[in-house]
Amino acid sequence: MTRRDLAKRLGRQFPGITGTDARELLDLFLDAMKAGLRSGDTVEIRDFGVLRVKKSSPRNARNPRSGETFTTKTKNVVRFKQSRILKGILK
């Protein structure tokens, strides 16, 4: 499902909202989530799941072309943990 599909579904669910308004609402929602994650907050959506930022540890890697080994840097990675309700729906 794409962003466009989500906006269309929003528009169908709420007939008073135009397609443009639905896209704007969806964009505002996603921007708020991104801003929260960027600032280090945890984004929790009840009955859906939790998004949080974790630091990945450095690891040894290898360039497949040259065979050279190197150590990667730490980086921020978004992790998603699904809720029990979502887990039950997907079974």
C-alpha positions as CSV (number, residue, x, y, z in Angstrom):
1,M,0.0,0.0,0.0
2,T,1.4,3.4,-1.0
3,R,1.0,6.9,0.4
4,R,-1.5,7.6,-2.5
5,D,-3.5,4.5,-1.5
6,L,-3.7,5.6,2.1
7,A,-4.9,9.1,1.1
8,K,-7.6,7.6,-1.2
9,R,-8.8,5.4,1.6
10,L,-8.9,8.4,4.0
11,G,-10.9,10.3,1.4
12,R,-13.4,7.4,1.1
13,Q,-13.7,7.0,4.8
14,F,-14.4,10.7,5.4
15,P,-16.5,12.0,2.4
16,G,-16.2,15.6,3.5
17,I,-12.4,15.5,3.0
18,T,-11.1,16.2,-0.5
19,G,-8.2,14.2,-2.0
20,T,-5.8,17.1,-1.5
21,D,-6.9,17.4,2.2
22,A,-6.4,13.7,2.7
23,R,-2.9,13.9,1.3
24,E,-2.1,16.9,3.4
25,L,-3.3,15.2,6.6
26,L,-1.3,12.1,5.8
27,D,1.8,14.2,5.1
28,L,1.4,16.1,8.4
29,F,1.0,12.8,10.3
30,L,4.1,11.4,8.7
31,D,6.1,14.6,9.2
32,A,5.2,14.6,12.9
33,M,6.4,11.0,13.2
34,K,9.7,11.8,11.4
35,A,10.2,14.9,13.7
36,G,9.6,12.8,16.8
37,L,12.0,10.1,15.7
38,R,14.6,12.7,14.6
39,S,14.5,14.2,18.1
40,G,15.0,10.8,19.7
41,D,11.4,10.3,20.9
42,T,9.5,7.0,20.7
43,V,6.5,7.0,18.5
44,E,3.8,4.7,19.9
45,I,0.5,4.1,18.1
46,R,-1.8,2.0,20.3
47,D,-3.0,-1.3,18.8
48,F,-0.4,-0.9,16.0
49,G,3.1,-0.7,17.3
50,V,6.1,1.3,18.5
51,L,8.8,3.0,16.4
52,R,12.1,3.9,18.1
53,V,15.6,4.9,17.1
54,K,18.5,2.8,18.2
55,K,22.2,3.1,17.5
56,S,23.7,0.3,15.6
57,S,27.0,-0.9,16.8
58,P,30.1,-0.9,14.6
59,R,30.8,-4.1,12.8
60,N,33.3,-5.6,10.5
61,A,32.4,-5.5,6.8
62,R,34.1,-6.4,3.5
63,N,34.1,-4.7,0.1
64,P,33.2,-7.5,-2.3
65,R,35.1,-6.0,-5.2
66,S,38.5,-5.4,-3.5
67,G,38.1,-7.9,-0.6
68,E,39.2,-5.0,1.7
69,T,37.8,-5.3,5.3
70,F,36.8,-2.3,7.3
71,T,34.8,-1.3,10.3
72,T,31.5,0.5,9.8
73,K,30.5,3.5,11.9
74,T,27.7,3.6,14.4
75,K,24.4,4.9,12.9
76,N,20.9,5.5,13.9
77,V,18.4,2.8,12.8
78,V,14.6,2.8,13.2
79,R,13.2,-0.3,14.8
80,F,9.5,-1.3,14.7
81,K,7.9,-3.5,17.3
82,Q,4.4,-4.6,16.5
83,S,1.6,-4.6,19.1
84,R,0.0,-7.9,20.3
85,I,-3.2,-6.9,18.6
86,L,-1.5,-6.4,15.2
87,K,0.4,-9.6,15.8
88,G,-2.8,-11.4,16.3
89,I,-4.4,-9.9,13.2
90,L,-1.5,-11.0,11.1
91,K,-1.6,-14.6,12.2
